[in-house]
Amino acid sequence: MLHNFSLGIVLFATWLLLSGHFEPLLIGLGIVSVALVVYISHRMDVIDREGHPIHLGPRAFTYFPWLIWEIIKANIDVARIILKRDMPISPTLFFVKGGQETELGQVVYGNSITLTPGTITVDIIDGQFEIHALTSEAADELERGEMDMRVTRMEGLKEQSE
């Protein structure tokens, strides 16, 4: 029930921000349309921990600013490489073990790697992430495991089991 209510709030807030209309009639129609979507989603049984991960909420607010900063730093690094005349790249394909215990955690980790310029998650096989990196420095940074640790902490399963 909490997931249904939370989904309704998120959908209505998104609708309100995107529409920009605050007339009572339109707000009423927005509420009706959100209620209909939540009802249909509930009947289809698609509102779950992966489809609407409200359990990540508080930890995500600390992870995503860090990820944005990493993306900015990686953008600057890739721009430097491109602007250099000799283009000092050393493409490498390697595997790194992820500490995530759920598919959602693995998806967040793989997408975080791909969102960071200069690295792409190619495949995930039994918790092993196959990654292509533009430089050996980018590969070394992923192998140090800070991103993996932060995603695992955001996932929160290890903290709950202790």
C-alpha angles and dihedrals in degrees: 000000000000090000091052093050093044092049090051092052092048093047093047093047090049092047091049093049094046097043098044090201118130102175113129094239094052093044089052091050089048091053091049093049092048091048090051092050092048091048093050091045090050092049090049089049093229097130105096142126092285099040094048108015102191089154088073093055105105095036092045090060089064096039101050097054088051090049092050090052090050090050091052092049092048091049090055091048093050091046090053091051093049094047095051114097096228093043098221101213128151106186113205137179115209144153127243127185116237122213095210118122101196134055089242091057091049091050092050091049094046092047091046089055092048093046090056106085114242096033132077130184105228100179144345117221118177094328093317114119117211106211135186114207127189093215137023088239091061089048092049091051092054092045090055085066105221093132091047091051093049094048091047090050090049089050086059099201097119092051091051094050094051 
